[in-house]
Each structure stands twice: as C-alpha cells, then as structure tokens.
Amino acid sequence: MNNPMFEYISVFVMSWLMVYGLTPFIIKLALRTNFVDKPEARKIHQKAIPLLGGLSVFIGFFLLCLYDVAITHTRTFDRGMLGYLTGSVLIVLIGLWDDRYGMRPFIKMLGQILVSLIFIFTNYDTRELFMMFGSIYITLPLLIIWMVGLMNALNFLDNMDGVITGMASILGLGFFGFSLMPSTANAGVMSLIALISLSFSGATLGFLPYNFNPAKIFLGDAGSMFIGYFLSSMGILMAQYAGVQKQDKAYYLLPVLLLSYAIFDIALVSYTRKRDGRHVMQGGKDHSTHRIHTVLGSAKVTAVMIYLINIIIVLTTIVVFRIGSRQLLLITTGLFALIFVFFGMKLDQVPIVVPDNQLKNKEHE
C-alpha cells in the first residue's frame, strides 16, 4: 500500500466492521456458556448481561495488527511488536479468568505488573530506560505504576453502559492525531503507532453499538484492562517521542494531559473512599460517572457528556503539542488539574449509594 491515508482508512474500517460483525456471535457464545455478569447491589443493570465483550474488541484489534504488519514489507514482527502483542494477549487472558472465576486483587496486580514488564523490556533497552528519568531505578517503577494504575483506572471506570468504550475510541483517535504531527522521530515507528491506534479505535467503535445504553454485552475485566493496557503503553510511546521531538522532558506530561479524565476518576474514588473509611479496591456506585448520572438522570446523556469532555481534552492536547510551547503545556496541564479538582469537589456533594462490600465493618468476600 503506497498511499498511507488509504491504509489508515482501510485499517480503521476493517477493524470496525470485524468487531461489529463478530460481537453478535460473541453474545450468543457468552449466553450459551453462562459467561454473564449478574446484577448485584453495586451494579446498575437488573438482569444478567453477556460478559465477553473484551474478547470481541481484542480479536478485532489483534487481527488487524497482524494483518497490517503482514502486508507491509517495511514492517516486521520485531521484538517490540511481539512483546506488545504478547502483553495484550496476557492481559486479556488474566481478565477473562477474573471475569469467569474471580481473582484476588493481589494476584491480578501481579499479572498487571508482569504484563507491564513485558512491554517495557521488549520495547526499551537499559540505556533508554536510564535516559528517561536519569536512572532505571526511577524510570522502571514510574512506568510500572503508570501502566498498572491506568489498567485499574479503566477497570474502575467501566461501570456504566458505553462510557469507556466510546471514551477509548476517542482517545485512540487522539493517539492517531498525535502520530500525524510533523516529527523528526522514526517515520516507520510513528506510522505503526498510527495504525495500531486506528485498529484500536475501530475495534472499540465497532463494539459501541452493543455496549451503549441499554447494553447488550459488557467489556468485562478482560476488555477494560486491555483498554488500560493499550492507553498506558501508547502513552509511554507518546511521551518518549514527544520528548525527543521537542528535546524537552516536560513533554512527558502530554499523555498525562490526554488521559486526564481516567486519572481524575480513580483519584476521586480513591480519595473519597479513603477519607470515608471505605474499601478503596471494592467496586461501588461512587465514581464520577455515577455522580454525573445522579445529577443528569440519564445513562445515555452521562456517556455523551464523558465523550464530550474527552474530545475537548484530545483536541487541547494535540493543539498544545502542535504549538510546541513548554509554558503552554505546563499552564494547560495545571489548568486542567484545577478544573478537575473543582469538578471533583462539586461531584463529592452528590449523594451516593454505599453497598455493603465497601463497608469495612461488614463481612465481604
């Protein structure tokens, strides 16, 4: 394929069509195997919902990644690509096991750390890790915290029909937009980032009609953690290439700005639960999405509002990078932080439902 724009469009459309066509069969498979999410106090849905949506999204993404590398002679299944795909397979398998049989949070976190290490050490050598933050002993823990934190943030945020599916598609397109910016970085690598991002966005967008309220199928932990894996790994690549392009490590803040809504939600939930003496890692109806839903009274409107917030964040991030001003990046990041603090204070005043599983003086599994 000589025309990159044709390749970009074809990859996006093919991944969308693949997941859109595959998901009805995945729904039937989930129902036949009783792979469903049953209603309970901390959940909104009132009936059992198929829980293999993450598998559908991943299949579309994975096959398009294989397709694009296979048909393009300038791309190969090198160590970085194989490591990236291996990590994605492993996080989906961990999520599927957790969806089906349950998993202790500590064991799940060990799996997330393993997946993070696979991505990091297959894409970066020791010298590159040393150069990021001055020492591998600083860089490695920071990258692991970033990846594990976002995998859990997206897992936490998957609590309302269509929210993170649509949000993920928007953020994937944000990474694609970043990859198209004029750059002195390796053009082949940037092109591959673009294609991986489009495969991801197409896959999530193809799943959205089945996941939007009222949802016919859920992502499950397999889907939400895979989305977290994709966003966190692309964020690391984005930070590296932005820092190299601008010759300024301040641009490591760029993915923090792009993914700020997910960071905001997990920060809000962690802070309010810790403050109120509730379990931080137990699910509940106290996320930003639940609070917005309480105010707006509509799951559909809530999802659309989250989409609009993330569209604004994506466009702002791309504009900031395109302008290339360090001061603008710092001011914008600080401004968004203040906005989210104010937004969080307002949402903290919204009444919430606290299920028994969050109360430390109650018996829980």
C-alpha positions as CSV (number, residue, x, y, z in Angstrom):
1,M,0.0,0.0,0.0
2,N,1.7,3.2,-1.2
3,N,-1.0,5.6,0.0
4,P,-0.8,5.9,3.8
5,M,-4.2,7.6,4.1
6,F,-5.8,4.7,2.2
7,E,-4.1,2.3,4.5
8,Y,-5.2,4.2,7.6
9,I,-8.9,4.4,6.4
10,S,-8.9,0.7,5.4
11,V,-7.5,-0.4,8.8
12,F,-10.0,1.7,10.7
13,V,-13.0,0.5,8.7
14,M,-11.9,-3.2,8.7
15,S,-11.4,-3.3,12.5
16,W,-14.8,-1.6,12.9
17,L,-16.6,-4.0,10.6
18,M,-14.9,-7.0,12.1
19,V,-15.9,-6.2,15.7
20,Y,-19.4,-5.0,14.7
21,G,-20.0,-8.3,12.8
22,L,-18.3,-10.6,15.4
23,T,-20.0,-9.2,18.5
24,P,-23.4,-10.9,18.0
25,F,-21.7,-14.3,17.8
26,I,-19.8,-13.4,21.0
27,I,-23.1,-12.5,22.7
28,K,-24.5,-15.9,21.8
29,L,-21.4,-17.7,22.9
30,A,-21.5,-15.9,26.3
31,L,-25.1,-16.8,26.8
32,R,-24.6,-20.5,25.9
33,T,-21.6,-20.8,28.2
34,N,-23.2,-18.7,31.0
35,F,-20.4,-16.2,30.8
36,V,-22.5,-13.4,32.1
37,D,-22.5,-10.6,34.7
38,K,-25.3,-11.0,37.2
39,P,-26.9,-8.0,38.9
40,E,-26.0,-7.0,42.4
41,A,-26.1,-4.1,44.8
42,R,-23.1,-2.2,43.4
43,K,-24.3,-2.5,39.8
44,I,-26.9,-0.7,37.7
45,H,-28.2,-3.4,35.4
46,Q,-31.2,-5.5,36.5
47,K,-30.6,-8.7,34.5
48,A,-27.7,-10.9,33.5
49,I,-25.6,-9.4,30.7
50,P,-23.1,-11.3,28.5
51,L,-19.5,-10.6,29.7
52,L,-17.2,-11.4,26.7
53,G,-17.2,-8.0,25.0
54,G,-13.5,-7.6,25.7
55,L,-12.7,-10.7,23.7
56,S,-14.6,-9.3,20.7
57,V,-12.7,-6.0,20.9
58,F,-9.4,-7.7,21.3
59,I,-9.9,-10.1,18.4
60,G,-10.6,-7.2,16.0
61,F,-7.7,-5.2,17.3
62,F,-5.2,-8.2,17.3
63,L,-6.1,-9.5,13.8
64,L,-5.8,-6.0,12.3
65,C,-2.4,-5.6,13.9
66,L,-1.3,-8.9,12.4
67,Y,-2.8,-8.0,9.0
68,D,-1.0,-4.7,8.8
69,V,2.4,-6.0,9.7
70,A,2.0,-9.0,7.4
71,I,1.0,-7.0,4.3
72,T,3.6,-4.2,4.6
73,H,7.2,-5.1,3.7
74,T,8.7,-2.2,5.8
75,R,7.2,-3.7,9.0
76,T,8.2,-6.8,10.8
77,F,7.2,-8.8,13.9
78,D,10.2,-7.4,15.7
79,R,10.9,-7.8,19.4
80,G,8.9,-4.6,20.3
81,M,5.9,-5.6,18.3
82,L,5.9,-9.2,19.6
83,G,6.3,-8.0,23.2
84,Y,3.5,-5.6,22.7
85,L,1.1,-8.2,21.3
86,T,2.2,-10.8,23.9
87,G,1.4,-8.3,26.7
88,S,-2.0,-7.6,25.1
89,V,-2.8,-11.4,24.9
90,L,-1.8,-12.0,28.5
91,I,-3.8,-9.1,30.0
92,V,-6.9,-10.3,28.1
93,L,-6.4,-13.9,29.5
94,I,-6.0,-12.5,33.0
95,G,-9.2,-10.5,32.6
96,L,-11.1,-13.5,31.2
97,W,-10.1,-15.6,34.1
98,D,-11.1,-12.9,36.5
99,D,-14.5,-12.5,34.8
100,R,-15.2,-16.2,34.9
101,Y,-13.7,-17.4,38.2
102,G,-12.8,-14.2,40.1
103,M,-9.2,-13.3,41.2
104,R,-7.7,-11.9,44.3
105,P,-6.7,-8.2,43.8
106,F,-3.1,-9.0,44.7
107,I,-2.8,-11.8,42.1
108,K,-4.4,-9.6,39.5
109,M,-1.9,-6.8,40.2
110,L,1.0,-9.3,39.9
111,G,-0.3,-10.2,36.5
112,Q,-0.6,-6.5,35.5
113,I,3.0,-5.9,36.7
114,L,4.2,-8.9,34.6
115,V,2.4,-7.5,31.5
116,S,3.9,-4.1,32.1
117,L,7.4,-5.6,32.4
118,I,6.9,-7.5,29.1
119,F,6.0,-4.3,27.3
120,I,8.8,-2.2,28.9
121,F,11.7,-4.6,28.4
122,T,10.7,-5.6,24.8
123,N,10.4,-2.0,23.7
124,Y,13.2,-0.3,25.6
125,D,16.8,-1.3,26.5
126,T,18.5,-0.4,29.7
127,R,20.2,2.7,28.2
128,E,16.8,4.2,27.1
129,L,15.3,3.5,30.5
130,F,18.2,5.2,32.1
131,M,17.8,8.3,29.9
132,M,14.1,8.8,30.6
133,F,14.3,9.9,34.2
134,G,18.1,9.7,34.9
135,S,18.1,6.2,36.5
136,I,16.5,2.8,35.7
137,Y,15.6,2.6,39.4
138,I,13.4,5.6,39.0
139,T,12.2,5.0,35.5
140,L,11.1,1.4,35.9
141,P,8.9,1.9,39.0
142,L,7.3,5.0,37.4
143,L,6.5,3.2,34.2
144,I,5.0,0.2,36.1
145,I,2.9,2.5,38.3
146,W,1.7,4.3,35.2
147,M,0.7,1.1,33.4
148,V,-0.8,-0.7,36.4
149,G,-2.5,2.5,37.6
150,L,-4.2,3.0,34.2
151,M,-5.2,-0.6,33.8
152,N,-7.0,-0.3,37.2
153,A,-8.4,3.2,36.4
154,L,-10.1,1.9,33.3
155,N,-11.2,-1.2,35.1
156,F,-12.8,1.0,37.8
157,L,-14.3,3.4,35.2
158,D,-16.1,0.6,33.4
159,N,-19.2,1.0,35.4
160,M,-21.8,2.4,33.1
161,D,-23.0,1.4,29.6
162,G,-20.8,2.6,26.8
163,V,-18.7,5.0,28.8
164,I,-15.2,3.7,28.4
165,T,-15.9,2.1,25.0
166,G,-16.7,5.4,23.5
167,M,-14.1,7.2,25.5
168,A,-11.4,4.7,24.4
169,S,-12.3,5.2,20.8
170,I,-11.9,9.0,21.2
171,L,-8.5,8.6,23.0
172,G,-7.3,6.1,20.4
173,L,-8.1,8.7,17.7
174,G,-6.1,11.2,19.8
175,F,-3.0,9.0,19.7
176,F,-3.6,8.7,15.9
177,G,-3.8,12.5,15.7
178,F,-0.5,12.8,17.6
179,S,1.2,10.4,15.3
180,L,0.4,12.6,12.3
181,M,2.1,15.7,13.7
182,P,5.3,16.7,11.9
183,S,8.1,14.8,13.6
184,T,11.8,14.1,13.3
185,A,11.2,10.7,15.0
186,N,11.4,7.4,13.1
187,A,8.6,7.7,10.5
188,G,8.1,4.0,10.4
189,V,7.5,3.8,14.1
190,M,5.1,6.8,14.1
191,S,3.2,5.2,11.2
192,L,2.9,1.9,13.1
193,I,1.6,3.9,16.2
194,A,-1.0,5.4,13.9
195,L,-2.1,2.1,12.5
196,I,-2.3,0.4,16.0
197,S,-4.3,3.4,17.3
198,L,-6.7,3.1,14.3
199,S,-7.1,-0.6,14.8
200,F,-7.9,0.0,18.4
201,S,-10.3,2.9,17.7
202,G,-12.1,1.0,15.0
203,A,-12.5,-2.1,17.3
204,T,-13.9,-0.1,20.2
205,L,-16.2,1.9,17.9
206,G,-17.5,-1.3,16.3
207,F,-18.3,-2.6,19.8
208,L,-20.0,0.6,21.0
209,P,-23.5,0.0,19.4
210,Y,-23.8,-3.2,21.5
211,N,-22.4,-1.6,24.7
212,F,-24.2,1.7,24.6
213,N,-27.2,2.0,26.9
214,P,-29.1,-0.3,27.2
215,A,-26.0,-2.6,26.8
216,K,-26.4,-6.0,25.2
217,I,-22.9,-7.0,26.3
218,F,-20.2,-5.8,28.7
219,L,-16.5,-5.4,28.2
220,G,-15.7,-7.2,31.4
221,D,-12.3,-7.0,33.1
222,A,-10.7,-8.5,30.0
223,G,-11.9,-5.5,27.9
224,S,-11.4,-2.8,30.5
225,M,-7.9,-3.9,31.4
226,F,-7.0,-4.4,27.7
227,I,-8.1,-0.8,27.1
228,G,-6.0,0.3,30.1
229,Y,-3.0,-1.6,28.7
230,F,-3.4,0.0,25.3
231,L,-3.8,3.5,26.6
232,S,-0.9,3.3,29.1
233,S,1.5,1.7,26.6
234,M,0.6,4.2,23.9
235,G,1.0,7.0,26.5
236,I,4.6,5.8,27.2
237,L,5.4,5.8,23.4
238,M,3.8,9.2,23.1
239,A,5.8,10.7,25.9
240,Q,9.1,9.3,24.5
241,Y,8.6,10.6,21.0
242,A,7.2,14.0,22.2
243,G,10.2,14.4,24.5
244,V,12.6,13.5,21.6
245,Q,10.8,15.7,19.1
246,K,10.7,18.8,21.4
247,Q,14.0,18.0,23.1
248,D,12.3,18.6,26.4
249,K,11.3,16.1,29.1
250,A,8.4,18.4,30.2
251,Y,6.5,16.8,27.2
252,Y,6.3,13.6,29.3
253,L,3.3,15.4,30.6
254,L,1.5,15.1,27.3
255,P,-0.1,11.6,27.9
256,V,-1.0,12.7,31.4
257,L,-3.0,15.5,29.9
258,L,-4.5,13.2,27.2
259,L,-5.6,10.6,29.8
260,S,-6.5,13.1,32.5
261,Y,-10.2,12.1,32.8
262,A,-9.3,8.5,33.7
263,I,-6.7,9.7,36.2
264,F,-9.3,12.1,37.6
265,D,-11.9,9.4,38.2
266,I,-9.6,7.0,40.0
267,A,-8.1,9.8,42.1
268,L,-11.6,11.0,43.1
269,V,-12.8,7.5,44.0
270,S,-9.6,6.6,45.9
271,Y,-9.6,9.9,47.9
272,T,-13.3,9.8,48.9
273,R,-13.2,6.2,49.8
274,K,-10.0,6.5,51.9
275,R,-11.4,9.7,53.6
276,D,-14.7,8.0,54.4
277,G,-13.1,4.8,55.7
278,R,-14.3,2.6,52.8
279,H,-12.5,-0.1,50.9
280,V,-10.6,1.5,48.0
281,M,-10.4,-1.6,45.8
282,Q,-14.0,-2.8,46.1
283,G,-16.5,-1.8,43.4
284,G,-19.2,0.7,44.2
285,K,-21.6,3.4,42.8
286,D,-19.4,6.4,43.8
287,H,-17.5,7.1,40.6
288,S,-17.6,10.3,38.7
289,T,-19.9,8.6,36.2
290,H,-22.4,7.5,38.9
291,R,-22.4,11.0,40.4
292,I,-23.0,12.7,37.0
293,H,-25.7,10.1,36.3
294,T,-27.4,11.1,39.6
295,V,-27.4,14.7,38.5
296,L,-28.4,14.2,34.9
297,G,-30.8,11.3,35.4
298,S,-29.8,9.6,32.1
299,A,-27.1,7.0,31.4
300,K,-27.1,8.0,27.7
301,V,-26.6,11.7,28.5
302,T,-23.9,10.8,31.0
303,A,-22.0,8.8,28.4
304,V,-22.3,11.6,25.9
305,M,-21.0,14.1,28.4
306,I,-18.0,11.9,29.1
307,Y,-17.3,11.7,25.4
308,L,-17.5,15.5,25.0
309,I,-15.1,16.0,27.9
310,N,-12.6,13.7,26.3
311,I,-13.0,15.2,22.9
312,I,-12.1,18.6,24.4
313,I,-9.1,17.0,26.2
314,V,-7.9,15.3,23.0
315,L,-8.2,18.4,20.9
316,T,-6.4,20.5,23.5
317,T,-3.6,18.0,23.8
318,I,-3.0,18.0,20.1
319,V,-3.1,21.8,19.8
320,V,-0.7,22.1,22.7
321,F,1.8,19.7,21.1
322,R,1.4,21.3,17.7
323,I,2.1,24.8,19.1
324,G,5.2,23.4,20.9
325,S,5.3,25.8,23.8
326,R,6.6,24.4,27.0
327,Q,4.9,27.1,29.0
328,L,1.6,26.4,27.3
329,L,1.9,22.7,28.1
330,L,2.6,23.4,31.8
331,I,-0.2,26.0,32.1
332,T,-2.7,23.8,30.3
333,T,-1.9,20.8,32.4
334,G,-2.1,22.9,35.6
335,L,-5.4,24.4,34.4
336,F,-7.0,21.0,33.7
337,A,-5.8,19.8,37.1
338,L,-7.5,22.8,38.8
339,I,-10.7,22.2,36.8
340,F,-10.8,18.6,37.8
341,V,-10.2,19.5,41.4
342,F,-13.2,21.9,41.3
343,F,-15.3,19.4,39.4
344,G,-14.4,16.7,41.9
345,M,-15.4,19.0,44.8
346,K,-18.8,19.5,43.2
347,L,-19.3,15.8,42.5
348,D,-18.3,15.0,46.0
349,Q,-21.5,16.8,47.2
350,V,-23.7,14.5,45.1
351,P,-25.3,11.7,47.2
352,I,-24.1,8.2,46.6
353,V,-25.2,4.7,47.4
354,V,-22.7,2.8,49.5
355,P,-23.1,-1.0,49.1
356,D,-22.1,-3.4,51.9
357,N,-19.0,-4.6,50.1
358,Q,-17.4,-1.1,50.7
359,L,-18.1,-1.0,54.4
360,K,-15.1,-2.2,56.4
361,N,-17.2,-3.3,59.3
362,K,-19.2,-5.7,57.1
363,E,-18.3,-9.2,56.1
364,H,-17.4,-9.4,52.4
365,E,-15.9,-11.9,50.0
